[in-house]
Amino acid sequence: MMTIYNVYAICGFAAIGGGLFGFDISSMSGVLGTEAYLGYFGHPSGYRQGGITASMPAGSLVGALASSFIADRLSRRTAIQVAAVVWIIGSIFMTASNGVALLCIGRVVCGLSVGIASSIVPVYQAEIAPKEIRGRVVSLQQWAITWGILIQYFIQYGASFVDGGPKHKGQGTAAFRIPWGVQMVPAFILLVGMFFFPRSPRWLASKDRWEEAIQVLARLHGRGDVNHPKVLAEYHEIEEALRFEREQAATSYKALTEPRILKRVILGMSIQMWSQLCGMNIMMYYIVYIMKGAGIGNELLTASIQYIINVAMTLPAILWLDRTGRRPALLLGSFGMMTWLFISGAIQGAFGQPLTNDLDITWEIKDHKKASQAVVACSYLFVATFATTWGPTSWTYPSEIFPVKVRAKAVSLATASNWTWNLALAFGVPPLLKSINWKMYMIFGAFNGAALIHMFLTAPETKGKTLEEMDEVFDSGTPAWKTNTRGSRLDRLQHDIEKGELKVTTATHKDHTVAHTTEV
């Protein structure tokens, strides 16, 4: 079977798994305002609607926790394919749903898929990519998420006009069955297409399949030449890292509790937590309610602009992340999102008024056009800030900071943190919109302020370092705000090999191939 070894093609295609996450995020937003959905499912609101929305992140939490078992045992590539199959099954349940119960079952099953994919796709991308473009290609996961959100939303927006339009009392169920059925297509493409891409060389090495590992490395980074200095240097780095981990003689679960690893686990889980508590997914899940509260007449169309901004503004982050680094993105992003939320909340508090006759919101800006426009502008600026900073970085950073022996398990815990808070917010925000209205913006603004302080103190810069160099980054004792990215051990190894000062050879043993290093 033909195998494709172009790094951009591999990581870009695998990012379709992130697209499923995007389909998940907007799988409700485009149908919430249609009579088809409201009438068929009994006008759900408050905790009932929160429960329907939260059923998918509940499944994703379980999927994220289970992902490492699949990825470590069967490979990263196979785990992504398993996620695709599970997504198709869940979508069938959603499309065929005859009530809230089956809809929730379908969303839980789809959530299992998204939990697996959102954990393993960044790991696969990080283990495939060279250090120089790792941030860029792992960011493709976030870009695919934004495309999934946008595509699903517009499919839903188009389907909302069937049978008389979204406000027609007799609108048929095709308005929500069409978009939920169409979302099976990208999963099928992902399932079939992944057969044409290689397994992770680091996963192969961890299974002592060294001959396959060096062949994949050679095709990825050395144009097929196993003696290419860069290939030999990376091979040597992987071999040394694995040897060190095996000498520790700790199981991967026990290793997660070791102080040097535990602090990274906590950091990875915290980054995913803050990516939820920043308020972005509220803007995605419940944007229709937010626009309604701002006094916008056509909330479905106005909300669609936000999804376009999300896609467009993620692209600069993909191009810049490996140049500007991870820390600036985290710090500036938190400050910017905090600012827009505080401004938006202040405007709503000053110009809004209570509502008593709406099932979804209890606060609305009326007869203040400029104030409404300002709230919408702040929403757009908030999304643009997230898309250029925390969006791609929150997936890139956790995928690159762990040793290979615990990487899948540690990233699954980080992603499980994402889904835990996603679940809480999906379930809890509708009541928040009804009970504390504009003050909700102040709460999430404060969360961004806390994230800013936390990241400044604990998140060192990782750009330009190989996955095997992360131990040096985190174990050196250098405060996070003093870390720099000058030089890489891999570059020095490659330079020494090219000059003939270091010789790396591979030798085939009974069960595997290992690297031997000789100083000349």
C-alpha positions as CSV (number, residue, x, y, z in Angstrom):
1,M,0.0,0.0,0.0
2,M,1.2,3.5,-0.9
3,T,2.4,5.5,2.2
4,I,2.6,9.3,2.3
5,Y,5.5,10.8,4.2
6,N,5.1,14.5,3.7
7,V,4.9,16.0,7.2
8,Y,2.3,18.6,6.3
9,A,0.1,16.1,4.5
10,I,0.3,13.7,7.5
11,C,-0.4,16.2,10.2
12,G,-3.0,18.1,8.1
13,F,-4.9,14.9,7.3
14,A,-4.8,13.7,10.9
15,A,-6.2,17.1,11.9
16,I,-9.6,15.9,10.5
17,G,-9.9,14.3,13.9
18,G,-9.9,17.9,15.2
19,G,-12.6,18.7,12.7
20,L,-14.8,16.2,14.5
21,F,-14.3,18.2,17.7
22,G,-15.4,21.3,15.7
23,F,-18.5,19.5,14.4
24,D,-19.2,18.6,18.1
25,I,-19.0,22.2,19.3
26,S,-21.4,23.6,16.7
27,S,-23.6,20.5,16.5
28,M,-26.2,22.3,18.7
29,S,-25.7,26.0,18.1
30,G,-27.2,26.1,14.6
31,V,-30.4,24.1,15.6
32,L,-31.1,25.7,19.0
33,G,-33.1,28.5,17.3
34,T,-35.2,26.3,14.9
35,E,-38.8,25.4,15.4
36,A,-38.0,21.8,14.2
37,Y,-35.6,21.2,17.1
38,L,-37.6,23.1,19.7
39,G,-40.9,21.5,18.8
40,Y,-39.6,17.9,18.4
41,F,-37.6,17.8,21.6
42,G,-40.1,19.7,23.7
43,H,-38.6,23.2,23.9
44,P,-35.6,22.3,26.1
45,S,-34.1,25.1,28.2
46,G,-32.1,25.6,31.4
47,Y,-30.8,22.4,32.8
48,R,-32.6,20.3,30.2
49,Q,-30.8,21.9,27.3
50,G,-27.6,22.0,29.4
51,G,-28.0,18.2,29.8
52,I,-28.4,17.6,26.1
53,T,-25.4,19.8,25.3
54,A,-23.3,18.3,28.1
55,S,-23.9,14.7,27.0
56,M,-21.2,15.0,24.3
57,P,-18.4,16.4,26.6
58,A,-19.4,13.7,29.1
59,G,-18.6,11.0,26.5
60,S,-15.5,12.9,25.5
61,L,-14.2,12.8,29.1
62,V,-14.5,9.0,29.1
63,G,-13.0,8.8,25.6
64,A,-10.0,11.0,26.6
65,L,-9.2,8.8,29.6
66,A,-9.5,5.6,27.5
67,S,-7.4,7.0,24.6
68,S,-4.0,6.2,26.0
69,F,-4.8,2.5,26.3
70,I,-5.7,2.3,22.6
71,A,-2.8,4.6,21.5
72,D,-0.1,2.8,23.5
73,R,-1.3,-0.7,22.6
74,L,-2.5,-0.3,19.0
75,S,-0.6,2.8,17.9
76,R,-1.5,6.5,17.5
77,R,-2.7,5.9,13.9
78,T,-5.0,3.1,14.8
79,A,-6.5,5.1,17.8
80,I,-7.4,7.9,15.3
81,Q,-9.2,5.3,13.1
82,V,-11.0,3.9,16.1
83,A,-12.3,7.4,16.9
84,A,-13.6,7.7,13.3
85,V,-15.6,4.5,13.6
86,V,-17.1,5.5,16.9
87,W,-18.0,8.9,15.5
88,I,-19.9,7.3,12.6
89,I,-21.9,5.1,15.1
90,G,-22.8,8.1,17.3
91,S,-23.9,10.2,14.3
92,I,-26.2,7.4,13.2
93,F,-27.9,7.5,16.7
94,M,-28.2,11.3,16.6
95,T,-29.6,11.3,13.1
96,A,-32.2,8.6,14.0
97,S,-33.1,10.1,17.4
98,N,-36.8,10.0,18.3
99,G,-36.5,11.9,21.5
100,V,-34.1,13.4,24.0
101,A,-32.9,10.0,25.3
102,L,-31.6,8.7,22.0
103,L,-30.2,12.1,21.1
104,C,-28.2,12.1,24.3
105,I,-27.0,8.5,23.7
106,G,-25.8,9.5,20.2
107,R,-24.1,12.6,21.6
108,V,-22.3,10.5,24.3
109,V,-21.0,8.0,21.7
110,C,-19.8,10.9,19.4
111,G,-18.2,12.3,22.5
112,L,-16.2,9.1,23.1
113,S,-14.8,9.6,19.6
114,V,-14.0,13.3,20.1
115,G,-12.3,12.4,23.4
116,I,-10.0,9.9,21.7
117,A,-9.2,12.0,18.7
118,S,-8.6,15.3,20.7
119,S,-6.1,13.4,22.9
120,I,-4.2,11.4,20.3
121,V,-4.2,13.6,17.1
122,P,-1.8,16.2,18.8
123,V,0.4,13.4,20.1
124,Y,0.6,11.8,16.6
125,Q,1.4,15.2,15.0
126,A,4.0,16.1,17.6
127,E,5.8,12.7,17.3
128,I,5.8,13.0,13.5
129,A,7.0,16.6,13.1
130,P,10.5,18.1,13.3
131,K,11.0,20.6,16.1
132,E,11.2,23.6,13.7
133,I,7.6,23.3,12.7
134,R,6.0,21.3,15.5
135,G,4.0,24.2,16.7
136,R,2.7,24.9,13.2
137,V,1.6,21.4,12.4
138,V,0.1,20.7,15.8
139,S,-1.8,24.0,15.4
140,L,-3.5,22.4,12.4
141,Q,-5.6,20.5,14.9
142,Q,-7.0,23.8,16.2
143,W,-7.5,25.1,12.6
144,A,-9.4,21.9,11.8
145,I,-11.6,22.5,14.9
146,T,-12.5,26.0,13.7
147,W,-13.3,24.6,10.2
148,G,-15.4,21.9,11.7
149,I,-17.3,24.5,13.7
150,L,-17.8,26.7,10.7
151,I,-18.8,23.9,8.2
152,Q,-21.3,22.3,10.6
153,Y,-22.8,25.7,11.5
154,F,-23.4,26.7,7.9
155,I,-24.8,23.2,7.1
156,Q,-27.2,23.7,10.0
157,Y,-27.9,27.3,8.9
158,G,-28.8,26.1,5.4
159,A,-30.8,23.2,6.7
160,S,-32.7,25.6,9.0
161,F,-34.6,27.0,6.0
162,V,-36.2,23.7,5.0
163,D,-40.0,23.4,5.4
164,G,-40.7,27.1,5.8
165,G,-37.7,28.3,7.7
166,P,-36.5,28.3,11.3
167,K,-39.5,30.2,12.7
168,H,-42.2,28.1,10.9
169,K,-44.3,26.2,13.4
170,G,-44.6,23.2,11.1
171,Q,-41.0,22.8,10.2
172,G,-39.9,19.2,9.7
173,T,-37.1,17.3,11.4
174,A,-34.9,17.4,8.3
175,A,-33.6,20.8,9.7
176,F,-31.6,18.9,12.3
177,R,-31.3,15.4,10.8
178,I,-29.5,16.6,7.7
179,P,-26.5,18.2,9.5
180,W,-26.2,15.4,12.0
181,G,-26.2,12.9,9.1
182,V,-23.7,14.8,7.0
183,Q,-21.1,14.9,9.8
184,M,-20.4,11.2,9.2
185,V,-18.6,12.0,5.9
186,P,-15.4,13.5,7.4
187,A,-15.1,10.5,9.8
188,F,-15.3,8.1,6.9
189,I,-12.6,10.0,5.0
190,L,-10.4,10.0,8.1
191,L,-10.9,6.2,8.7
192,V,-9.9,5.2,5.1
193,G,-7.2,7.9,4.6
194,M,-5.2,7.0,7.7
195,F,-4.2,3.7,6.1
196,F,-2.0,5.7,3.8
197,F,0.1,7.4,6.5
198,P,2.9,5.9,8.7
199,R,2.8,5.0,12.3
200,S,4.7,7.3,14.7
201,P,8.4,6.6,14.8
202,R,8.5,7.2,18.5
203,W,5.7,4.7,19.1
204,L,7.5,2.2,16.9
205,A,10.7,2.7,18.9
206,S,8.8,2.3,22.2
207,K,7.8,-1.2,20.9
208,D,11.4,-2.0,19.9
209,R,10.5,-1.9,16.3
210,W,13.7,0.0,15.6
211,E,14.1,-0.9,12.0
212,E,10.7,0.4,11.1
213,A,11.3,3.5,13.3
214,I,14.5,4.5,11.5
215,Q,13.0,3.9,8.1
216,V,10.0,6.2,9.0
217,L,12.4,8.8,10.3
218,A,14.5,8.6,7.2
219,R,11.5,9.1,4.9
220,L,10.1,11.9,7.1
221,H,13.3,13.9,7.7
222,G,16.1,12.5,5.5
223,R,14.6,11.9,2.0
224,G,14.8,8.2,2.6
225,D,18.5,8.2,3.6
226,V,18.9,6.4,6.9
227,N,22.5,7.8,7.2
228,H,21.3,11.4,7.0
229,P,22.9,13.3,9.9
230,K,19.5,14.7,11.0
231,V,18.0,11.2,11.0
232,L,20.9,9.7,12.9
233,A,20.8,12.5,15.5
234,E,17.1,12.2,16.1
235,Y,17.4,8.4,16.2
236,H,20.1,8.7,18.8
237,E,18.0,11.2,20.9
238,I,15.0,8.8,20.9
239,E,17.2,5.8,21.8
240,E,18.9,7.6,24.6
241,A,15.6,8.9,26.0
242,L,14.0,5.5,25.9
243,R,17.0,3.9,27.5
244,F,16.9,6.4,30.4
245,E,13.2,5.9,30.9
246,R,13.6,2.1,31.0
247,E,16.5,2.4,33.5
248,Q,14.1,4.1,35.9
249,A,12.1,0.8,36.0
250,A,8.8,2.6,36.8
251,T,5.5,1.8,35.2
252,S,4.1,4.6,33.1
253,Y,1.3,5.1,35.7
254,K,3.8,5.4,38.6
255,A,6.0,7.7,36.5
256,L,3.1,10.1,36.3
257,T,3.3,10.7,40.0
258,E,7.0,11.3,40.1
259,P,7.6,15.0,41.1
260,R,9.5,15.8,37.8
261,I,6.6,14.5,35.7
262,L,3.7,15.4,38.0
263,K,4.4,19.1,37.7
264,R,4.1,18.7,33.9
265,V,0.9,16.7,34.3
266,I,-0.5,19.5,36.4
267,L,0.6,22.1,34.0
268,G,-0.9,20.3,31.0
269,M,-4.2,19.8,32.8
270,S,-4.2,23.4,33.9
271,I,-3.7,24.7,30.4
272,Q,-6.6,22.6,29.1
273,M,-8.7,23.8,32.1
274,W,-8.0,27.5,31.4
275,S,-8.7,26.9,27.7
276,Q,-12.3,26.1,28.8
277,L,-12.6,28.6,31.7
278,C,-11.5,31.4,29.4
279,G,-15.1,31.3,28.0
280,M,-14.4,30.4,24.4
281,N,-16.6,27.4,24.1
282,I,-19.5,29.3,25.7
283,M,-19.2,31.6,22.7
284,M,-19.4,28.5,20.5
285,Y,-22.1,26.5,22.2
286,Y,-24.4,29.3,23.2
287,I,-23.6,32.1,20.8
288,V,-27.3,32.3,19.8
289,Y,-28.3,33.1,23.4
290,I,-25.4,35.6,23.7
291,M,-26.5,37.5,20.6
292,K,-30.1,37.4,21.7
293,G,-29.1,38.9,25.0
294,A,-27.2,41.7,23.1
295,G,-30.5,42.6,21.4
296,I,-29.4,41.3,17.9
297,G,-32.4,40.6,15.6
298,N,-30.9,37.9,13.3
299,E,-28.8,36.1,15.9
300,L,-28.1,33.1,13.6
301,L,-26.5,35.2,10.9
302,T,-24.6,37.4,13.3
303,A,-23.2,34.4,15.1
304,S,-22.0,33.0,11.8
305,I,-19.6,35.9,11.4
306,Q,-18.0,34.8,14.7
307,Y,-17.2,31.4,13.2
308,I,-15.6,32.9,10.2
309,I,-13.4,35.0,12.4
310,N,-12.4,31.9,14.3
311,V,-11.2,30.2,11.2
312,A,-9.5,33.2,9.7
313,M,-7.6,34.3,12.8
314,T,-6.3,30.8,13.6
315,L,-4.2,30.9,10.4
316,P,-1.8,33.7,11.6
317,A,-1.2,31.6,14.8
318,I,-0.2,28.6,12.7
319,L,2.4,30.7,10.9
320,W,3.7,32.5,14.0
321,L,3.7,30.0,16.8
322,D,7.1,28.6,16.1
323,R,8.6,32.1,15.7
324,T,7.0,34.0,18.6
325,G,6.8,31.0,21.0
326,R,4.3,29.5,23.4
327,R,4.6,31.9,26.4
328,P,3.7,35.1,24.6
329,A,0.6,33.4,23.1
330,L,-0.5,32.2,26.5
331,L,0.1,35.5,28.3
332,L,-1.1,38.0,25.7
333,G,-4.1,35.8,25.0
334,S,-5.2,35.7,28.7
335,F,-4.8,39.5,29.0
336,G,-6.8,40.2,25.8
337,M,-9.7,37.8,26.5
338,M,-9.9,39.2,30.1
339,T,-10.2,42.7,28.7
340,W,-12.9,42.0,26.1
341,L,-15.0,40.1,28.7
342,F,-14.8,42.8,31.3
343,I,-15.8,45.4,28.7
344,S,-18.7,43.3,27.4
345,G,-20.0,42.6,30.9
346,A,-19.8,46.3,31.8
347,I,-21.8,47.3,28.7
348,Q,-24.5,44.7,29.4
349,G,-24.7,45.7,33.0
350,A,-25.0,49.4,32.2
351,F,-27.4,49.2,29.3
352,G,-29.3,45.9,29.7
353,Q,-32.5,45.2,31.5
354,P,-34.3,42.2,33.0
355,L,-36.5,39.9,30.9
356,T,-39.4,37.9,32.3
357,N,-40.9,36.3,29.2
358,D,-38.0,34.4,27.6
359,L,-37.2,30.8,28.2
360,D,-33.5,31.1,27.4
361,I,-32.2,34.4,28.8
362,T,-33.3,36.9,31.5
363,W,-31.3,39.9,30.5
364,E,-31.3,41.9,27.2
365,I,-30.1,45.2,25.8
366,K,-33.0,47.0,24.2
367,D,-33.1,50.2,22.3
368,H,-29.4,50.8,22.6
369,K,-28.0,50.1,19.2
370,K,-24.5,51.3,19.9
371,A,-24.3,49.2,23.1
372,S,-25.5,46.1,21.2
373,Q,-22.9,46.7,18.5
374,A,-20.2,47.1,21.1
375,V,-21.1,43.8,22.8
376,V,-21.0,42.1,19.4
377,A,-17.6,43.7,18.6
378,C,-16.2,42.5,21.9
379,S,-17.4,39.0,21.1
380,Y,-15.7,39.1,17.8
381,L,-12.5,40.5,19.3
382,F,-12.6,37.9,22.0
383,V,-12.8,35.1,19.5
384,A,-10.0,36.6,17.4
385,T,-7.8,36.8,20.5
386,F,-8.4,33.2,21.4
387,A,-7.9,32.0,17.8
388,T,-4.5,33.6,17.6
389,T,-3.3,32.6,21.0
390,W,-4.8,30.0,23.3
391,G,-6.6,28.1,20.6
392,P,-3.6,26.5,18.9
393,T,-1.2,26.7,21.9
394,S,-3.5,24.8,24.3
395,W,-3.2,21.8,22.1
396,T,0.5,22.2,21.1
397,Y,1.9,22.7,24.6
398,P,0.6,19.6,26.4
399,S,1.4,17.4,23.4
400,E,5.1,18.2,23.5
401,I,6.2,18.4,27.2
402,F,6.0,14.7,28.2
403,P,8.5,11.8,27.8
404,V,7.4,9.2,25.2
405,K,6.8,6.5,27.8
406,V,4.0,8.6,29.5
407,R,3.1,10.9,26.7
408,A,-0.2,9.3,25.6
409,K,-1.4,8.8,29.2
410,A,-0.3,12.3,30.3
411,V,-1.9,14.0,27.3
412,S,-5.1,11.9,27.9
413,L,-5.3,13.3,31.4
414,A,-4.7,16.9,30.1
415,T,-7.5,16.4,27.6
416,A,-9.7,14.8,30.2
417,S,-9.3,18.1,32.1
418,N,-10.5,19.9,29.1
419,W,-13.6,17.8,28.8
420,T,-14.3,17.9,32.5
421,W,-14.6,21.6,32.4
422,N,-16.3,21.5,29.0
423,L,-18.9,19.3,30.5
424,A,-19.4,21.5,33.6
425,L,-19.8,24.6,31.4
426,A,-22.0,23.0,28.8
427,F,-24.4,21.9,31.6
428,G,-24.1,25.0,33.8
429,V,-24.0,28.0,31.4
430,P,-27.7,28.0,30.4
431,P,-28.7,28.4,34.1
432,L,-26.0,31.0,34.5
433,L,-27.4,33.0,31.5
434,K,-30.8,32.9,33.3
435,S,-29.7,33.6,36.8
436,I,-26.7,35.9,36.9
437,N,-26.9,37.2,33.3
438,W,-24.3,39.9,32.6
439,K,-22.2,39.0,35.6
440,M,-21.2,35.8,33.9
441,Y,-18.8,37.8,31.7
442,M,-17.1,39.2,34.8
443,I,-16.6,35.7,36.2
444,F,-14.9,34.4,33.1
445,G,-12.9,37.6,32.8
446,A,-11.6,36.9,36.3
447,F,-10.7,33.3,35.2
448,N,-8.5,34.8,32.4
449,G,-6.8,37.0,34.9
450,A,-6.0,34.0,37.1
451,A,-4.7,32.1,34.0
452,L,-2.4,35.0,33.1
453,I,-0.7,34.9,36.5
454,H,-0.5,31.1,36.6
455,M,1.0,30.8,33.1
456,F,3.6,33.5,33.8
457,L,4.8,31.6,36.9
458,T,4.7,28.0,35.7
459,A,4.9,27.7,31.8
460,P,8.4,27.7,30.4
461,E,9.1,28.3,26.7
462,T,9.4,25.2,24.6
463,K,9.8,26.3,21.0
464,G,12.8,25.1,19.2
465,K,13.4,22.1,21.5
466,T,12.9,18.4,20.5
467,L,10.5,16.3,22.5
468,E,13.5,14.5,24.0
469,E,14.9,17.8,25.3
470,M,11.8,18.7,27.4
471,D,13.4,17.1,30.5
472,E,16.2,19.7,30.3
473,V,13.6,22.5,29.9
474,F,11.5,21.5,33.0
475,D,14.2,20.0,35.2
476,S,16.9,22.7,34.9
477,G,15.5,24.7,37.9
478,T,15.3,27.8,35.7
479,P,12.1,29.9,36.5
480,A,9.6,29.8,33.7
481,W,9.9,33.5,33.0
482,K,13.6,33.2,32.5
483,T,13.6,30.3,30.0
484,N,15.1,30.9,26.6
485,T,15.2,28.9,23.3
486,R,18.9,29.4,22.4
487,G,20.2,26.3,20.7
488,S,19.1,22.7,20.6
489,R,20.9,19.5,21.5
490,L,19.7,18.0,18.3
491,D,21.3,20.7,16.2
492,R,24.6,20.2,18.0
493,L,24.4,16.4,17.5
494,Q,23.7,16.9,13.8
495,H,26.6,19.3,13.5
496,D,29.0,16.9,15.2
497,I,27.9,14.1,12.9
498,E,28.3,16.2,9.8
499,K,31.8,17.2,10.9
500,G,32.7,13.6,11.7
501,E,33.3,14.3,15.4
502,L,30.5,11.9,16.4
503,K,29.6,8.6,14.7
504,V,26.1,7.1,15.1
505,T,25.6,3.6,13.7
506,T,22.7,1.2,14.0
507,A,23.1,-2.5,14.8
508,T,20.5,-5.2,14.5
509,H,20.1,-7.4,17.5
510,K,17.9,-10.5,17.9
511,D,14.7,-8.6,18.3
512,H,15.5,-5.0,17.5
513,T,17.8,-2.4,16.1
514,V,19.7,0.0,18.5
515,A,22.0,3.0,18.0
516,H,25.7,3.1,18.9
517,T,27.5,6.4,19.4
518,T,31.2,6.8,19.0
519,E,33.2,10.0,19.6
520,V,35.8,10.6,17.0
